[in-house]
Amino acid sequence: MINPSLRQCLQSLAADGTISDLQRDEFLNKNVDAVIFAIYPWVEIDPSMGGPGQPPAADGSKPSYRLRDYSVFPPDLENSGSILGWGVYRNEPWDFAGLYQSEEKAKENRAGFAEEYNVAIGSHKPWTRLFRPAL
């Protein structure tokens, strides 16, 4: 069950066009981790704290989130502050779902998205939705 503050946040994101009404409705039927990862593809669960959807530990602690480590990606020398990798994205309406080190890993992760999502090598500005597929 989605808590009321997260429900309100999803309503706001749909109202301002950040996510579609369809995405909002899909998120409302998923767990909180799925919502966080779909809205913020640069966030991941800290592996030392457990996996997605795990209940609180015996001490009451819950999984914690962290920004994804992009240091393993090569810099894009043509776009300052950007890196190169394999992106999973949709053109219309625009959505950036994540960046991966290999085409195989990107295709594996693309399988969880709708058919209109693409995989391409390109330039990504870390911790944003900016991705420019190579032409």
A tleap script that builds the chain and sets N, CA, C and O, in Angstrom:
source leaprc.protein.ff14SB
mol = sequence {
  NMET ILE ASN PRO SER LEU ARG GLN CYS LEU
  GLN SER LEU ALA ALA ASP GLY THR ILE SER
  ASP LEU GLN ARG ASP GLU PHE LEU ASN LYS
  ASN VAL ASP ALA VAL ILE PHE ALA ILE TYR
  PRO TRP VAL GLU ILE ASP PRO SER MET GLY
  GLY PRO GLY GLN PRO PRO ALA ALA ASP GLY
  SER LYS PRO SER TYR ARG LEU ARG ASP TYR
  SER VAL PHE PRO PRO ASP LEU GLU ASN SER
  GLY SER ILE LEU GLY TRP GLY VAL TYR ARG
  ASN GLU PRO TRP ASP PHE ALA GLY LEU TYR
  GLN SER GLU GLU LYS ALA LYS GLU ASN ARG
  ALA GLY PHE ALA GLU GLU TYR ASN VAL ALA
  ILE GLY SER HIE LYS PRO TRP THR ARG LEU
  PHE ARG PRO ALA CLEU
}
set mol.1.N position { 0.839 -1.186 0.000 }
set mol.1.CA position { 0.000 0.000 0.000 }
set mol.1.C position { 0.880 1.244 0.000 }
set mol.1.O position { 1.842 1.326 0.763 }
set mol.2.N position { 0.562 2.190 -0.833 }
set mol.2.CA position { 1.291 3.455 -0.939 }
set mol.2.C position { 0.813 4.391 0.163 }
set mol.2.O position { -0.390 4.565 0.359 }
set mol.3.N position { 1.767 4.999 0.889 }
set mol.3.CA position { 1.344 5.901 1.955 }
set mol.3.C position { 0.789 7.202 1.362 }
set mol.3.O position { 1.091 7.541 0.218 }
set mol.4.N position { -0.015 7.924 2.135 }
set mol.4.CA position { -0.700 9.116 1.603 }
set mol.4.C position { 0.247 10.194 1.065 }
set mol.4.O position { -0.070 10.837 0.065 }
set mol.5.N position { 1.401 10.406 1.707 }
set mol.5.CA position { 2.307 11.454 1.221 }
set mol.5.C position { 2.918 11.066 -0.127 }
set mol.5.O position { 3.109 11.924 -0.989 }
set mol.6.N position { 3.222 9.785 -0.312 }
set mol.6.CA position { 3.741 9.344 -1.602 }
set mol.6.C position { 2.650 9.433 -2.666 }
set mol.6.O position { 2.926 9.810 -3.805 }
set mol.7.N position { 1.414 9.089 -2.303 }
set mol.7.CA position { 0.286 9.207 -3.231 }
set mol.7.C position { 0.146 10.668 -3.687 }
set mol.7.O position { -0.046 10.934 -4.873 }
set mol.8.N position { 0.244 11.608 -2.743 }
set mol.8.CA position { 0.129 13.033 -3.064 }
set mol.8.C position { 1.278 13.470 -3.969 }
set mol.8.O position { 1.074 14.243 -4.906 }
set mol.9.N position { 2.486 12.978 -3.691 }
set mol.9.CA position { 3.650 13.297 -4.530 }
set mol.9.C position { 3.420 12.797 -5.953 }
set mol.9.O position { 3.697 13.518 -6.911 }
set mol.10.N position { 2.921 11.581 -6.103 }
set mol.10.CA position { 2.659 11.022 -7.430 }
set mol.10.C position { 1.594 11.837 -8.164 }
set mol.10.O position { 1.695 12.053 -9.372 }
set mol.11.N position { 0.576 12.288 -7.432 }
set mol.11.CA position { -0.471 13.121 -8.043 }
set mol.11.C position { 0.147 14.422 -8.565 }
set mol.11.O position { -0.181 14.866 -9.666 }
set mol.12.N position { 1.032 15.029 -7.784 }
set mol.12.CA position { 1.690 16.274 -8.189 }
set mol.12.C position { 2.574 16.067 -9.407 }
set mol.12.O position { 2.575 16.887 -10.325 }
set mol.13.N position { 3.336 14.958 -9.417 }
set mol.13.CA position { 4.211 14.673 -10.548 }
set mol.13.C position { 3.406 14.476 -11.829 }
set mol.13.O position { 3.836 14.887 -12.906 }
set mol.14.N position { 2.235 13.846 -11.709 }
set mol.14.CA position { 1.375 13.662 -12.879 }
set mol.14.C position { 0.773 14.999 -13.305 }
set mol.14.O position { 0.656 15.275 -14.499 }
set mol.15.N position { 0.397 15.817 -12.345 }
set mol.15.CA position { -0.225 17.110 -12.657 }
set mol.15.C position { 0.737 18.045 -13.387 }
set mol.15.O position { 0.321 18.797 -14.268 }
set mol.16.N position { 2.027 18.003 -13.026 }
set mol.16.CA position { 2.969 18.912 -13.691 }
set mol.16.C position { 3.645 18.291 -14.913 }
set mol.16.O position { 4.508 18.919 -15.527 }
set mol.17.N position { 3.259 17.058 -15.270 }
set mol.17.CA position { 3.764 16.438 -16.492 }
set mol.17.C position { 5.060 15.669 -16.330 }
set mol.17.O position { 5.579 15.145 -17.315 }
set mol.18.N position { 5.612 15.581 -15.104 }
set mol.18.CA position { 6.850 14.834 -14.885 }
set mol.18.C position { 6.640 13.356 -15.187 }
set mol.18.O position { 7.517 12.700 -15.749 }
set mol.19.N position { 5.477 12.836 -14.812 }
set mol.19.CA position { 5.100 11.467 -15.149 }
set mol.19.C position { 3.706 11.527 -15.770 }
set mol.19.O position { 2.958 12.479 -15.553 }
set mol.20.N position { 3.373 10.500 -16.540 }
set mol.20.CA position { 2.047 10.467 -17.157 }
set mol.20.C position { 1.018 9.938 -16.155 }
set mol.20.O position { 1.370 9.340 -15.138 }
set mol.21.N position { -0.249 10.170 -16.462 }
set mol.21.CA position { -1.312 9.624 -15.616 }
set mol.21.C position { -1.223 8.100 -15.572 }
set mol.21.O position { -1.468 7.486 -14.534 }
set mol.22.N position { -0.870 7.498 -16.706 }
set mol.22.CA position { -0.721 6.050 -16.761 }
set mol.22.C position { 0.396 5.595 -15.824 }
set mol.22.O position { 0.226 4.631 -15.077 }
set mol.23.N position { 1.553 6.294 -15.859 }
set mol.23.CA position { 2.651 5.940 -14.960 }
set mol.23.C position { 2.206 6.092 -13.507 }
set mol.23.O position { 2.496 5.236 -12.671 }
set mol.24.N position { 1.498 7.188 -13.209 }
set mol.24.CA position { 1.017 7.405 -11.845 }
set mol.24.C position { 0.167 6.224 -11.387 }
set mol.24.O position { 0.355 5.697 -10.290 }
set mol.25.N position { -0.766 5.816 -12.240 }
set mol.25.CA position { -1.645 4.708 -11.878 }
set mol.25.C position { -0.864 3.403 -11.711 }
set mol.25.O position { -1.169 2.603 -10.826 }
set mol.26.N position { 0.147 3.190 -12.566 }
set mol.26.CA position { 0.973 1.990 -12.436 }
set mol.26.C position { 1.746 2.027 -11.124 }
set mol.26.O position { 1.842 1.016 -10.428 }
set mol.27.N position { 2.303 3.201 -10.781 }
set mol.27.CA position { 3.078 3.328 -9.547 }
set mol.27.C position { 2.214 3.081 -8.316 }
set mol.27.O position { 2.669 2.485 -7.339 }
set mol.28.N position { 0.970 3.541 -8.366 }
set mol.28.CA position { 0.085 3.375 -7.215 }
set mol.28.C position { -0.205 1.907 -6.930 }
set mol.28.O position { -0.639 1.561 -5.832 }
set mol.29.N position { 0.033 1.044 -7.913 }
set mol.29.CA position { -0.195 -0.384 -7.729 }
set mol.29.C position { 1.097 -1.165 -7.500 }
set mol.29.O position { 1.081 -2.396 -7.507 }
set mol.30.N position { 2.219 -0.463 -7.295 }
set mol.30.CA position { 3.509 -1.119 -7.076 }
set mol.30.C position { 4.030 -0.794 -5.688 }
set mol.30.O position { 3.453 0.013 -4.960 }
set mol.31.N position { 5.138 -1.442 -5.336 }
set mol.31.CA position { 5.732 -1.126 -4.039 }
set mol.31.C position { 6.554 0.162 -4.129 }
set mol.31.O position { 6.847 0.649 -5.221 }
set mol.32.N position { 6.911 0.691 -2.992 }
set mol.32.CA position { 7.604 1.976 -2.921 }
set mol.32.C position { 8.938 1.943 -3.669 }
set mol.32.O position { 9.295 2.920 -4.328 }
set mol.33.N position { 9.677 0.839 -3.579 }
set mol.33.CA position { 10.959 0.753 -4.274 }
set mol.33.C position { 10.779 0.925 -5.775 }
set mol.33.O position { 11.564 1.627 -6.413 }
set mol.34.N position { 9.764 0.300 -6.346 }
set mol.34.CA position { 9.516 0.409 -7.783 }
set mol.34.C position { 9.221 1.846 -8.166 }
set mol.34.O position { 9.658 2.310 -9.219 }
set mol.35.N position { 8.484 2.554 -7.324 }
set mol.35.CA position { 8.171 3.952 -7.598 }
set mol.35.C position { 9.440 4.790 -7.575 }
set mol.35.O position { 9.682 5.580 -8.488 }
set mol.36.N position { 10.244 4.623 -6.543 }
set mol.36.CA position { 11.478 5.406 -6.416 }
set mol.36.C position { 12.396 5.157 -7.606 }
set mol.36.O position { 12.931 6.106 -8.180 }
set mol.37.N position { 12.586 3.895 -7.984 }
set mol.37.CA position { 13.506 3.583 -9.073 }
set mol.37.C position { 12.987 4.069 -10.423 }
set mol.37.O position { 13.779 4.439 -11.290 }
set mol.38.N position { 11.691 4.072 -10.611 }
set mol.38.CA position { 11.122 4.534 -11.876 }
set mol.38.C position { 11.232 6.049 -12.008 }
set mol.38.O position { 11.492 6.553 -13.101 }
set mol.39.N position { 11.040 6.774 -10.922 }
set mol.39.CA position { 11.118 8.233 -10.974 }
set mol.39.C position { 12.567 8.703 -10.963 }
set mol.39.O position { 12.914 9.682 -11.624 }
set mol.40.N position { 13.406 8.006 -10.212 }
set mol.40.CA position { 14.802 8.403 -10.062 }
set mol.40.C position { 15.724 7.242 -10.441 }
set mol.40.O position { 16.162 6.507 -9.557 }
set mol.41.N position { 16.034 7.055 -11.739 }
set mol.41.CA position { 16.848 5.901 -12.132 }
set mol.41.C position { 18.282 5.959 -11.622 }
set mol.41.O position { 19.015 4.978 -11.747 }
set mol.42.N position { 18.697 7.078 -11.053 }
set mol.42.CA position { 20.051 7.199 -10.536 }
set mol.42.C position { 20.126 6.869 -9.048 }
set mol.42.O position { 21.165 7.073 -8.421 }
set mol.43.N position { 19.030 6.359 -8.478 }
set mol.43.CA position { 19.004 5.947 -7.077 }
set mol.43.C position { 18.997 4.429 -7.037 }
set mol.43.O position { 18.355 3.777 -7.860 }
set mol.44.N position { 19.719 3.872 -6.070 }
set mol.44.CA position { 19.731 2.424 -5.903 }
set mol.44.C position { 19.689 2.109 -4.408 }
set mol.44.O position { 19.969 2.964 -3.568 }
set mol.45.N position { 19.338 0.880 -4.102 }
set mol.45.CA position { 19.350 0.456 -2.703 }
set mol.45.C position { 20.789 0.178 -2.313 }
set mol.45.O position { 21.536 -0.449 -3.064 }
set mol.46.N position { 21.168 0.641 -1.147 }
set mol.46.CA position { 22.497 0.351 -0.614 }
set mol.46.C position { 22.545 -1.152 -0.344 }
set mol.46.O position { 21.809 -1.642 0.513 }
set mol.47.N position { 23.413 -1.908 -1.071 }
set mol.47.CA position { 23.411 -3.369 -0.927 }
set mol.47.C position { 23.721 -3.837 0.500 }
set mol.47.O position { 23.347 -4.946 0.881 }
set mol.48.N position { 24.384 -3.020 1.267 }
set mol.48.CA position { 24.688 -3.423 2.644 }
set mol.48.C position { 23.446 -3.396 3.525 }
set mol.48.O position { 23.457 -3.904 4.646 }
set mol.49.N position { 22.355 -2.789 2.997 }
set mol.49.CA position { 21.133 -2.650 3.782 }
set mol.49.C position { 20.023 -3.599 3.326 }
set mol.49.O position { 18.924 -3.547 3.878 }
set mol.50.N position { 20.268 -4.451 2.353 }
set mol.50.CA position { 19.228 -5.383 1.907 }
set mol.50.C position { 18.712 -5.029 0.536 }
set mol.50.O position { 19.144 -4.046 -0.065 }
set mol.51.N position { 17.798 -5.819 0.045 }
set mol.51.CA position { 17.298 -5.647 -1.314 }
set mol.51.C position { 15.948 -4.975 -1.368 }
set mol.51.O position { 15.310 -4.756 -0.339 }
set mol.52.N position { 15.508 -4.644 -2.591 }
set mol.52.CA position { 14.213 -3.993 -2.768 }
set mol.52.C position { 13.069 -4.794 -2.158 }
set mol.52.O position { 13.015 -6.019 -2.265 }
set mol.53.N position { 12.165 -4.075 -1.523 }
set mol.53.CA position { 10.976 -4.700 -0.992 }
set mol.53.C position { 11.174 -5.523 0.268 }
set mol.53.O position { 10.227 -6.139 0.756 }
set mol.54.N position { 12.392 -5.545 0.806 }
set mol.54.CA position { 12.617 -6.323 2.012 }
set mol.54.C position { 11.985 -5.631 3.212 }
set mol.54.O position { 11.980 -4.402 3.293 }
set mol.55.N position { 11.454 -6.413 4.138 }
set mol.55.CA position { 10.882 -5.810 5.339 }
set mol.55.C position { 11.995 -5.250 6.224 }
set mol.55.O position { 13.167 -5.570 6.025 }
set mol.56.N position { 11.633 -4.422 7.194 }
set mol.56.CA position { 12.651 -3.907 8.111 }
set mol.56.C position { 13.406 -5.054 8.775 }
set mol.56.O position { 12.846 -6.124 9.015 }
set mol.57.N position { 14.678 -4.818 9.066 }
set mol.57.CA position { 15.496 -5.813 9.747 }
set mol.57.C position { 15.012 -5.966 11.187 }
set mol.57.O position { 14.161 -5.205 11.646 }
set mol.58.N position { 15.554 -6.946 11.893 }
set mol.58.CA position { 15.144 -7.207 13.270 }
set mol.58.C position { 15.326 -5.975 14.153 }
set mol.58.O position { 14.564 -5.760 15.096 }
set mol.59.N position { 16.342 -5.167 13.840 }
set mol.59.CA position { 16.568 -3.957 14.652 }
set mol.59.C position { 15.667 -2.800 14.224 }
set mol.59.O position { 15.779 -1.697 14.760 }
set mol.60.N position { 14.770 -3.044 13.258 }
set mol.60.CA position { 13.830 -2.014 12.821 }
set mol.60.C position { 14.337 -1.150 11.681 }
set mol.60.O position { 13.601 -0.310 11.163 }
set mol.61.N position { 15.603 -1.349 11.281 }
set mol.61.CA position { 16.137 -0.524 10.190 }
set mol.61.C position { 15.546 -0.970 8.860 }
set mol.61.O position { 15.231 -2.145 8.672 }
set mol.62.N position { 15.400 -0.031 7.949 }
set mol.62.CA position { 14.874 -0.302 6.616 }
set mol.62.C position { 15.990 -0.127 5.604 }
set mol.62.O position { 17.002 0.507 5.905 }
set mol.63.N position { 15.822 -0.683 4.396 }
set mol.63.CA position { 16.846 -0.463 3.374 }
set mol.63.C position { 17.052 1.032 3.154 }
set mol.63.O position { 16.101 1.813 3.172 }
set mol.64.N position { 18.293 1.412 2.948 }
set mol.64.CA position { 18.561 2.818 2.671 }
set mol.64.C position { 18.903 2.967 1.193 }
set mol.64.O position { 19.346 2.021 0.541 }
set mol.65.N position { 18.690 4.154 0.690 }
set mol.65.CA position { 18.939 4.440 -0.707 }
set mol.65.C position { 20.193 5.284 -0.834 }
set mol.65.O position { 20.567 6.002 0.094 }
set mol.66.N position { 20.835 5.194 -1.975 }
set mol.66.CA position { 22.008 6.013 -2.243 }
set mol.66.C position { 22.013 6.385 -3.712 }
set mol.66.O position { 21.345 5.753 -4.531 }
set mol.67.N position { 22.778 7.421 -4.037 }
set mol.67.CA position { 22.950 7.784 -5.439 }
set mol.67.C position { 23.800 6.729 -6.109 }
set mol.67.O position { 24.740 6.201 -5.515 }
set mol.68.N position { 23.472 6.434 -7.318 }
set mol.68.CA position { 24.215 5.444 -8.087 }
set mol.68.C position { 25.641 5.924 -8.334 }
set mol.68.O position { 25.862 7.111 -8.571 }
set mol.69.N position { 26.606 5.016 -8.281 }
set mol.69.CA position { 28.013 5.347 -8.513 }
set mol.69.C position { 28.297 5.294 -10.009 }
set mol.69.O position { 28.303 4.221 -10.611 }
set mol.70.N position { 28.529 6.442 -10.593 }
set mol.70.CA position { 28.792 6.519 -12.028 }
set mol.70.C position { 30.288 6.561 -12.358 }
set mol.70.O position { 30.655 6.760 -13.516 }
set mol.71.N position { 31.152 6.378 -11.357 }
set mol.71.CA position { 32.599 6.497 -11.597 }
set mol.71.C position { 33.139 5.409 -12.525 }
set mol.71.O position { 34.246 5.544 -13.046 }
set mol.72.N position { 32.384 4.339 -12.741 }
set mol.72.CA position { 32.843 3.252 -13.611 }
set mol.72.C position { 32.630 3.565 -15.096 }
set mol.72.O position { 33.112 2.831 -15.958 }
set mol.73.N position { 31.911 4.651 -15.396 }
set mol.73.CA position { 31.637 5.017 -16.786 }
set mol.73.C position { 32.689 6.007 -17.292 }
set mol.73.O position { 33.130 6.882 -16.547 }
set mol.74.N position { 33.091 5.868 -18.561 }
set mol.74.CA position { 34.071 6.814 -19.109 }
set mol.74.C position { 33.437 8.191 -19.327 }
set mol.74.O position { 32.246 8.297 -19.618 }
set mol.75.N position { 34.252 9.246 -19.183 }
set mol.75.CA position { 33.716 10.593 -19.418 }
set mol.75.C position { 33.434 10.817 -20.899 }
set mol.75.O position { 34.101 10.255 -21.768 }
set mol.76.N position { 32.438 11.645 -21.166 }
set mol.76.CA position { 32.148 12.065 -22.534 }
set mol.76.C position { 32.959 13.339 -22.766 }
set mol.76.O position { 32.611 14.400 -22.248 }
set mol.77.N position { 34.008 13.239 -23.520 }
set mol.77.CA position { 34.918 14.367 -23.724 }
set mol.77.C position { 34.290 15.497 -24.532 }
set mol.77.O position { 34.790 16.622 -24.510 }
set mol.78.N position { 33.204 15.215 -25.241 }
set mol.78.CA position { 32.535 16.253 -26.032 }
set mol.78.C position { 31.460 16.988 -25.247 }
set mol.78.O position { 31.019 18.059 -25.665 }
set mol.79.N position { 31.028 16.434 -24.113 }
set mol.79.CA position { 29.988 17.051 -23.289 }
set mol.79.C position { 30.471 17.098 -21.844 }
set mol.79.O position { 30.431 16.095 -21.133 }
set mol.80.N position { 30.920 18.255 -21.425 }
set mol.80.CA position { 31.462 18.429 -20.084 }
set mol.80.C position { 30.470 17.965 -19.012 }
set mol.80.O position { 29.293 18.327 -19.035 }
set mol.81.N position { 30.973 17.158 -18.075 }
set mol.81.CA position { 30.146 16.670 -16.985 }
set mol.81.C position { 29.302 15.458 -17.326 }
set mol.81.O position { 28.578 14.952 -16.470 }
set mol.82.N position { 29.381 14.982 -18.564 }
set mol.82.CA position { 28.598 13.818 -18.992 }
set mol.82.C position { 29.480 12.588 -19.091 }
set mol.82.O position { 30.707 12.686 -19.125 }
set mol.83.N position { 28.840 11.429 -19.137 }
set mol.83.CA position { 29.534 10.151 -19.249 }
set mol.83.C position { 28.931 9.357 -20.400 }
set mol.83.O position { 27.846 9.675 -20.888 }
set mol.84.N position { 29.645 8.324 -20.827 }
set mol.84.CA position { 29.185 7.476 -21.924 }
set mol.84.C position { 28.739 6.120 -21.393 }
set mol.84.O position { 29.347 5.567 -20.476 }
set mol.85.N position { 27.676 5.596 -21.976 }
set mol.85.CA position { 27.186 4.279 -21.588 }
set mol.85.C position { 26.002 3.881 -22.446 }
set mol.85.O position { 25.624 4.588 -23.381 }
set mol.86.N position { 25.425 2.744 -22.113 }
set mol.86.CA position { 24.271 2.211 -22.830 }
set mol.86.C position { 23.013 2.626 -22.085 }
set mol.86.O position { 22.812 2.235 -20.935 }
set mol.87.N position { 22.169 3.413 -22.731 }
set mol.87.CA position { 20.957 3.918 -22.100 }
set mol.87.C position { 19.715 3.159 -22.512 }
set mol.87.O position { 19.623 2.629 -23.619 }
set mol.88.N position { 18.762 3.118 -21.595 }
set mol.88.CA position { 17.421 2.595 -21.866 }
set mol.88.C position { 16.504 3.809 -21.787 }
set mol.88.O position { 16.443 4.481 -20.757 }
set mol.89.N position { 15.788 4.089 -22.879 }
set mol.89.CA position { 14.991 5.319 -22.946 }
set mol.89.C position { 13.799 5.133 -23.873 }
set mol.89.O position { 13.725 4.184 -24.655 }
set mol.90.N position { 12.869 6.077 -23.755 }
set mol.90.CA position { 11.712 6.125 -24.651 }
set mol.90.C position { 11.673 7.540 -25.220 }
set mol.90.O position { 11.893 8.512 -24.498 }
set mol.91.N position { 11.392 7.651 -26.520 }
set mol.91.CA position { 11.347 8.963 -27.171 }
set mol.91.C position { 10.071 9.747 -26.882 }
set mol.91.O position { 10.138 10.941 -26.591 }
set mol.92.N position { 8.910 9.095 -26.957 }
set mol.92.CA position { 7.637 9.809 -26.886 }
set mol.92.C position { 6.661 9.128 -25.951 }
set mol.92.O position { 6.248 8.012 -26.266 }
set mol.93.N position { 6.257 9.698 -24.832 }
set mol.93.CA position { 6.881 10.858 -24.213 }
set mol.93.C position { 8.251 10.465 -23.659 }
set mol.93.O position { 8.490 9.302 -23.331 }
set mol.94.N position { 9.130 11.434 -23.563 }
set mol.94.CA position { 10.512 11.170 -23.157 }
set mol.94.C position { 10.564 10.529 -21.777 }
set mol.94.O position { 9.884 10.963 -20.847 }
set mol.95.N position { 11.383 9.486 -21.662 }
set mol.95.CA position { 11.677 8.877 -20.365 }
set mol.95.C position { 13.053 8.242 -20.438 }
set mol.95.O position { 13.352 7.504 -21.377 }
set mol.96.N position { 13.872 8.519 -19.471 }
set mol.96.CA position { 15.183 7.884 -19.342 }
set mol.96.C position { 15.093 6.899 -18.198 }
set mol.96.O position { 14.827 7.285 -17.060 }
set mol.97.N position { 15.316 5.616 -18.496 }
set mol.97.CA position { 15.125 4.567 -17.496 }
set mol.97.C position { 16.416 4.100 -16.836 }
set mol.97.O position { 16.356 3.477 -15.776 }
set mol.98.N position { 17.573 4.374 -17.413 }
set mol.98.CA position { 18.813 3.971 -16.774 }
set mol.98.C position { 19.981 3.872 -17.730 }
set mol.98.O position { 19.806 3.815 -18.947 }
set mol.99.N position { 21.187 3.852 -17.156 }
set mol.99.CA position { 22.432 3.766 -17.919 }
set mol.99.C position { 23.203 2.535 -17.455 }
set mol.99.O position { 23.264 2.244 -16.260 }
set mol.100.N position { 23.788 1.818 -18.409 }
set mol.100.CA position { 24.477 0.567 -18.107 }
set mol.100.C position { 25.823 0.527 -18.812 }
set mol.100.O position { 26.045 1.226 -19.801 }
set mol.101.N position { 26.720 -0.305 -18.287 }
set mol.101.CA position { 28.070 -0.401 -18.844 }
set mol.101.C position { 28.129 -1.216 -20.124 }
set mol.101.O position { 29.059 -1.051 -20.913 }
set mol.102.N position { 27.159 -2.089 -20.347 }
set mol.102.CA position { 27.206 -2.920 -21.548 }
set mol.102.C position { 25.837 -2.941 -22.228 }
set mol.102.O position { 24.802 -2.709 -21.602 }
set mol.103.N position { 25.869 -3.226 -23.522 }
set mol.103.CA position { 24.637 -3.348 -24.275 }
set mol.103.C position { 23.796 -4.513 -23.742 }
set mol.103.O position { 22.570 -4.421 -23.672 }
set mol.104.N position { 24.460 -5.596 -23.369 }
set mol.104.CA position { 23.746 -6.768 -22.861 }
set mol.104.C position { 22.977 -6.432 -21.583 }
set mol.104.O position { 21.814 -6.809 -21.437 }
set mol.105.N position { 23.629 -5.722 -20.657 }
set mol.105.CA position { 22.978 -5.364 -19.390 }
set mol.105.C position { 21.817 -4.396 -19.644 }
set mol.105.O position { 20.773 -4.496 -18.999 }
set mol.106.N position { 21.997 -3.467 -20.577 }
set mol.106.CA position { 20.920 -2.527 -20.916 }
set mol.106.C position { 19.726 -3.283 -21.499 }
set mol.106.O position { 18.583 -3.018 -21.126 }
set mol.107.N position { 19.983 -4.213 -22.403 }
set mol.107.CA position { 18.893 -4.999 -23.000 }
set mol.107.C position { 18.198 -5.864 -21.956 }
set mol.107.O position { 16.979 -6.030 -21.995 }
set mol.108.N position { 18.961 -6.406 -21.037 }
set mol.108.CA position { 18.388 -7.223 -19.965 }
set mol.108.C position { 17.438 -6.361 -19.116 }
set mol.108.O position { 16.351 -6.816 -18.760 }
set mol.109.N position { 17.830 -5.150 -18.797 }
set mol.109.CA position { 16.995 -4.269 -17.989 }
set mol.109.C position { 15.847 -3.652 -18.779 }
set mol.109.O position { 14.806 -3.324 -18.210 }
set mol.110.N position { 16.031 -3.494 -20.080 }
set mol.110.CA position { 14.979 -2.967 -20.941 }
set mol.110.C position { 13.778 -3.901 -20.972 }
set mol.110.O position { 12.650 -3.459 -21.188 }
set mol.111.N position { 14.015 -5.179 -20.759 }
set mol.111.CA position { 12.940 -6.173 -20.812 }
set mol.111.C position { 11.823 -5.876 -19.811 }
set mol.111.O position { 10.695 -6.333 -19.994 }
set mol.112.N position { 12.121 -5.121 -18.763 }
set mol.112.CA position { 11.109 -4.786 -17.774 }
set mol.112.C position { 10.259 -3.585 -18.153 }
set mol.112.O position { 9.381 -3.185 -17.388 }
set mol.113.N position { 10.502 -3.008 -19.313 }
set mol.113.CA position { 9.780 -1.814 -19.754 }
set mol.113.C position { 8.917 -2.124 -20.969 }
set mol.113.O position { 8.999 -3.205 -21.553 }
set mol.114.N position { 8.090 -1.155 -21.335 }
set mol.114.CA position { 7.205 -1.314 -22.490 }
set mol.114.C position { 8.015 -1.431 -23.775 }
set mol.114.O position { 9.196 -1.087 -23.818 }
set mol.115.N position { 7.362 -1.919 -24.807 }
set mol.115.CA position { 8.000 -2.187 -26.101 }
set mol.115.C position { 8.640 -0.949 -26.736 }
set mol.115.O position { 9.622 -1.064 -27.469 }
set mol.116.N position { 8.081 0.243 -26.453 }
set mol.116.CA position { 8.609 1.445 -27.108 }
set mol.116.C position { 9.926 1.953 -26.517 }
set mol.116.O position { 10.448 2.973 -26.968 }
set mol.117.N position { 10.467 1.259 -25.516 }
set mol.117.CA position { 11.771 1.643 -24.961 }
set mol.117.C position { 12.881 1.128 -25.856 }
set mol.117.O position { 12.797 0.036 -26.418 }
set mol.118.N position { 13.922 1.935 -25.977 }
set mol.118.CA position { 15.057 1.634 -26.844 }
set mol.118.C position { 16.318 1.452 -26.021 }
set mol.118.O position { 16.387 1.859 -24.861 }
set mol.119.N position { 17.311 0.836 -26.637 }
set mol.119.CA position { 18.652 0.718 -26.064 }
set mol.119.C position { 19.613 1.316 -27.070 }
set mol.119.O position { 19.588 0.964 -28.249 }
set mol.120.N position { 20.469 2.231 -26.601 }
set mol.120.CA position { 21.473 2.828 -27.480 }
set mol.120.C position { 22.639 3.335 -26.641 }
set mol.120.O position { 22.485 3.670 -25.466 }
set mol.121.N position { 23.795 3.381 -27.265 }
set mol.121.CA position { 24.942 3.995 -26.606 }
set mol.121.C position { 24.775 5.506 -26.733 }
set mol.121.O position { 24.267 6.005 -27.737 }
set mol.122.N position { 25.208 6.220 -25.707 }
set mol.122.CA position { 25.046 7.664 -25.765 }
set mol.122.C position { 25.673 8.368 -24.580 }
set mol.122.O position { 26.418 7.778 -23.797 }
set mol.123.N position { 25.353 9.642 -24.471 }
set mol.123.CA position { 25.902 10.528 -23.457 }
set mol.123.C position { 24.838 10.821 -22.396 }
set mol.123.O position { 23.694 11.145 -22.715 }
set mol.124.N position { 25.244 10.699 -21.129 }
set mol.124.CA position { 24.305 10.903 -20.015 }
set mol.124.C position { 24.909 11.857 -18.994 }
set mol.124.O position { 26.080 11.736 -18.636 }
set mol.125.N position { 24.107 12.803 -18.529 }
set mol.125.CA position { 24.505 13.706 -17.438 }
set mol.125.C position { 24.075 13.022 -16.148 }
set mol.125.O position { 22.878 12.902 -15.886 }
set mol.126.N position { 25.053 12.559 -15.317 }
set mol.126.CA position { 24.708 11.803 -14.110 }
set mol.126.C position { 23.692 12.509 -13.209 }
set mol.126.O position { 23.699 13.732 -13.067 }
set mol.127.N position { 22.832 11.707 -12.613 }
set mol.127.CA position { 21.805 12.101 -11.649 }
set mol.127.C position { 20.760 13.036 -12.258 }
set mol.127.O position { 20.147 13.846 -11.564 }
set mol.128.N position { 20.573 12.903 -13.570 }
set mol.128.CA position { 19.527 13.649 -14.280 }
set mol.128.C position { 18.833 12.689 -15.242 }
set mol.128.O position { 19.185 11.512 -15.314 }
set mol.129.N position { 17.855 13.193 -15.972 }
set mol.129.CA position { 17.187 12.408 -17.017 }
set mol.129.C position { 17.761 12.721 -18.393 }
set mol.129.O position { 17.213 12.281 -19.404 }
set mol.130.N position { 18.848 13.471 -18.446 }
set mol.130.CA position { 19.438 13.839 -19.725 }
set mol.130.C position { 20.225 12.673 -20.311 }
set mol.130.O position { 21.148 12.147 -19.689 }
set mol.131.N position { 19.839 12.285 -21.515 }
set mol.131.CA position { 20.542 11.221 -22.242 }
set mol.131.C position { 20.440 11.560 -23.724 }
set mol.131.O position { 19.354 11.829 -24.236 }
set mol.132.N position { 21.583 11.543 -24.407 }
set mol.132.CA position { 21.607 11.805 -25.839 }
set mol.132.C position { 22.122 10.562 -26.548 }
set mol.132.O position { 23.317 10.271 -26.505 }
set mol.133.N position { 21.225 9.828 -27.202 }
set mol.133.CA position { 21.688 8.650 -27.953 }
set mol.133.C position { 22.641 9.067 -29.062 }
set mol.133.O position { 22.448 10.112 -29.684 }
set mol.134.N position { 23.657 8.271 -29.312 }
set mol.134.CA position { 24.589 8.541 -30.409 }
set mol.134.C position { 23.859 8.321 -31.726 }
set mol.134.O position { 23.043 7.408 -31.849 }
set mol.135.N position { 24.152 9.145 -32.685 }
set mol.135.CA position { 23.496 9.024 -33.998 }
set mol.135.C position { 24.267 8.115 -34.892 }
set mol.135.O position { 23.870 7.890 -36.035 }
savepdb mol mol.pdb
quit
